[in-house]
């Protein structure tokens, strides 16, 4: 009985140490120049995907941003881009405004947004993010 109590107490202490160690760990930024990327997809009952994507860079070194919005289809367990839209801006923010595209029934779809951050013509960084998938059945 005493041994079991000791084992339980030690296990609890080890878990608490792990929790406190993780909670004190410093969060590392995902990107150096890119500050945010977002986008979404919805699919109507008629099979029309409505998509958009945006991205921004907070660094004053960034003089141009290029946002690429990829509509992707899950086929044979692999995400494949079926359509890409691009928006370029000479500011810290670029957006592909709402677009529509007909999709095939029986597949899952998502958007994959890329933001390229430039200083002049020099690419500083590429950030990317994928949305949750939507199934059109």
Phi, psi and omega in degrees: 000316180295321180296317181296319178298316180296317179298317179296316180297317179295319179298317179296317179298316180297320178296316180297320178298317180297318180296312181294324178295316180292321183290337179269355180293139180287136176281127178268137177295149182288321181226161179272317184253322180284132181256328179202151175218133178211168179173171180203165178222140169224153181231125180284169178293343177272358178086026177258117177276132175248124187225156170204162178205144180221160175202152178218158178232129185270343185288134177293347177287340183280123180248348180208143175231145176233120180256125177245127181247116181253122171273122185240146179243137177272111182223128183055041177062028180221135177281123181238131178286127179251343178201140178230136173240148182228140174229135180241141180219143175269034176228189180277359187227133175224145182216138168264108181295170185309128178234158180232142180208134178286135181238159181275146178289147174094011181229161172263148181226153174209170170247148178235115185254130176243140173236121175261127179252127184240152163243106189065236178259005181269122177288120179272320186193151171238124175249154180211157179204143178248144177279173169291154182274158175234135180261134175245104185249000000 
